[in-house]
């Protein structure tokens, strides 16, 4: 099956990309189209919604964190067994960081690299003719990026739509839909973005409503026709991150859900066996595994239950006496001495590292990170360079552990050493996306 590709992007965050993307995905699946989706950048929440809408696992495609050969492999995997791959942009179409051309992390990097036509979602609230100026600017900003169509969002009335479309007509870019400001289903949110797909109280109904919205207000046939052939060849065999063991005990529930699908798929491709367990159900990591991995998530929302999960905490402590344990972000919080929730209550955690985490004094930590490991461990040998992302609101109370990695931000500025390691245990707020290669 020869896949075609299309990107849904916008001038800024909050413009309606996810709404349009999910509506199109759900509508196309309902029509019987073999559609898959990917997310530009490091967002680990949207791919789960993509998977729910398509019935196929979502993927991340990150031009800053993934080396080019791995990026092409991720494209081939995302396009596998699909007739259409819909790539949802992050932030604005051209929003990235400084660096090598094509490796800024901006959605435009992917559109230019693979010739993905762009369907631009324009929030036209409070404007009419000015929307055409915005569209003209985006269409002409980069010759390698083709804006092939537009969807108007938050349209106030039929007259409003007519005025915007009349202004856009001379540009020769078709308007393929217009969403009234009161017609878009709202997905619930929390401090890191949308409430996770697996926690949505009525996800199937929400996706059905989004599909109805797309069918009613967007020319789905015209959008489908925009897709261009993807340059999918025989990709290089690359694993984003070497598995930490042959048998990996993986915490997996509503408190521990932020593990990139491509990392998990890479472990399996390398021959690792994954044994999930649920800390919220008071399950311990299997004793016959040779590594334990605690992903990120929302342990702060479940801190009381985790503190009371004696079998989980005891089993984790026993495991850590003889085998590697690693925690990313939320997992790192649970490996520490405790979590202080937003109300100021302190909940004791595993105590395998000496730091503590607090949400009583919230502070946003956000951005790309380049980490060099300072010692051998589950993430690789000392000196291994990893690229990834940090995104959390926790304030860390420092501990006395040895640091895990020397860190720079995405633009090469030094940051304080990150994370901690003690015995078999390591952790940090860093979400690994891929090993760095030339």
CORRA-V517516 format. One record per backbone hydrogen bond with DSSP energy under -1.0 kcal/mol. NH is the residue of the N-H (numbers start at 1). CO is the residue of the C=O. E is the energy in kcal/mol with one decimal. If there is no record, write none. Layout:
# CORRA-V517516
NH_CO_E + NH_CO_E
This chain:
# CORRA-V517516
4_83_-1.5 + 5_228_-3.2 + 6_85_-1.9 + 7_117_-2.9 + 8_87_-2.6 + 9_119_-2.1 + 15_12_-1.0 + 20_16_-2.3 + 21_17_-3.1 + 22_18_-2.8 + 23_19_-2.2 + 24_20_-2.6 + 25_21_-2.8 + 26_22_-2.7 + 27_23_-2.2 + 28_24_-2.9 + 29_25_-2.5 + 30_26_-2.0 + 31_27_-1.3 + 32_29_-1.6 + 33_28_-2.5 + 35_33_-1.6 + 36_84_-2.5 + 38_86_-1.9 + 39_59_-2.7 + 40_88_-3.0 + 41_61_-2.2 + 48_45_-1.1 + 50_46_-2.5 + 51_47_-2.4 + 52_48_-1.9 + 53_49_-2.2 + 54_50_-2.1 + 55_51_-2.7 + 61_39_-2.6 + 66_62_-2.1 + 71_67_-2.6 + 72_68_-2.3 + 73_69_-1.7 + 74_70_-2.8 + 75_71_-2.1 + 76_72_-2.1 + 77_73_-2.5 + 78_74_-2.7 + 79_75_-2.3 + 82_79_-1.5 + 83_34_-3.0 + 84_34_-1.7 + 85_4_-2.9 + 86_36_-2.8 + 87_6_-2.9 + 88_38_-2.9 + 89_8_-3.0 + 93_10_-2.0 + 95_92_-1.8 + 97_104_-1.9 + 103_100_-2.2 + 108_93_-2.2 + 109_106_-1.4 + 111_107_-2.0 + 112_108_-2.7 + 113_109_-2.3 + 114_110_-2.2 + 116_111_-1.4 + 118_146_-2.5 + 119_7_-3.4 + 120_149_-2.6 + 121_9_-3.1 + 122_151_-2.7 + 124_153_-2.3 + 127_124_-1.9 + 131_128_-1.4 + 132_129_-1.1 + 133_129_-1.0 + 134_130_-2.1 + 135_131_-2.4 + 136_132_-2.8 + 137_133_-2.3 + 138_134_-2.2 + 139_135_-2.5 + 140_136_-1.6 + 145_142_-1.8 + 148_118_-2.0 + 149_118_-1.3 + 150_174_-2.1 + 151_120_-2.2 + 152_177_-2.8 + 153_122_-3.4 + 155_179_-2.4 + 161_157_-2.3 + 162_158_-2.4 + 163_159_-2.5 + 164_160_-2.1 + 165_161_-2.8 + 166_162_-2.6 + 167_163_-1.6 + 168_164_-1.7 + 169_165_-2.2 + 171_168_-2.4 + 172_169_-1.8 + 176_150_-3.1 + 178_217_-1.9 + 179_152_-3.1 + 181_155_-2.1 + 183_180_-1.9 + 190_193_-3.7 + 193_190_-2.1 + 195_188_-2.6 + 199_196_-1.2 + 206_202_-2.2 + 207_203_-2.7 + 208_204_-2.2 + 209_205_-2.2 + 210_206_-2.1 + 211_207_-2.3 + 212_208_-2.2 + 213_209_-2.2 + 214_210_-2.4 + 215_211_-2.5 + 216_212_-2.0 + 217_213_-2.5 + 218_214_-2.2 + 219_176_-3.3 + 220_218_-1.6 + 223_219_-2.1 + 224_220_-2.6 + 225_221_-1.9 + 226_223_-1.2 + 227_224_-1.0 + 228_5_-2.3 + 230_3_-2.1 + 232_230_-2.1 + 238_236_-1.1 + 248_273_-3.0 + 249_291_-3.0 + 250_275_-1.8 + 251_293_-2.2 + 252_277_-2.8 + 253_256_-1.0 + 258_296_-2.5 + 259_257_-1.5 + 264_260_-1.9 + 265_261_-2.6 + 266_262_-1.9 + 267_263_-2.1 + 268_264_-2.1 + 269_265_-2.5 + 270_266_-1.6 + 271_268_-1.7 + 272_267_-2.4 + 273_246_-3.3 + 275_248_-3.1 + 277_250_-2.1 + 282_279_-2.0 + 283_278_-2.4 + 289_286_-1.6 + 290_247_-2.0 + 292_324_-2.1 + 293_249_-2.9 + 294_326_-3.1 + 296_258_-1.2 + 301_298_-1.3 + 302_299_-1.1 + 306_302_-2.5 + 307_303_-2.6 + 308_304_-1.4 + 309_306_-1.1 + 310_308_-1.9 + 313_309_-2.6 + 314_310_-2.6 + 315_311_-2.4 + 316_312_-2.5 + 317_313_-2.3 + 318_314_-2.3 + 319_315_-2.6 + 320_316_-2.3 + 321_318_-1.4 + 322_319_-1.8 + 323_319_-2.0 + 325_424_-2.1 + 326_292_-2.3 + 327_426_-1.6 + 328_294_-2.7 + 329_428_-3.1 + 331_328_-2.5 + 333_329_-2.1 + 334_330_-1.7 + 335_331_-1.4 + 337_355_-3.5 + 339_347_-2.3 + 340_357_-3.0 + 341_345_-2.7 + 344_341_-2.1 + 347_339_-2.5 + 349_337_-1.9 + 350_334_-2.4 + 351_336_-2.8 + 352_335_-1.4 + 353_335_-2.1 + 356_397_-1.7 + 357_338_-2.4 + 358_395_-2.1 + 359_340_-2.8 + 363_393_-2.0 + 365_392_-2.9 + 367_390_-1.8 + 369_388_-2.2 + 370_408_-2.9 + 371_386_-2.7 + 372_406_-3.0 + 373_384_-2.5 + 374_404_-2.4 + 377_380_-1.8 + 380_377_-1.7 + 383_373_-2.7 + 384_381_-2.3 + 386_371_-3.1 + 387_434_-3.1 + 388_369_-2.5 + 389_431_-2.0 + 390_367_-2.3 + 392_365_-2.0 + 395_358_-2.8 + 397_356_-3.4 + 402_421_-1.3 + 404_418_-1.5 + 405_418_-1.9 + 406_372_-2.5 + 408_370_-2.1 + 409_413_-2.5 + 412_409_-2.0 + 415_407_-2.8 + 418_405_-2.6 + 420_427_-2.5 + 421_402_-1.7 + 422_425_-2.7 + 425_422_-2.2 + 426_325_-2.2 + 427_420_-2.0 + 428_327_-1.8 + 431_389_-3.1 + 433_387_-2.6 + 434_387_-2.0 + 435_240_-2.3 + 436_385_-3.0
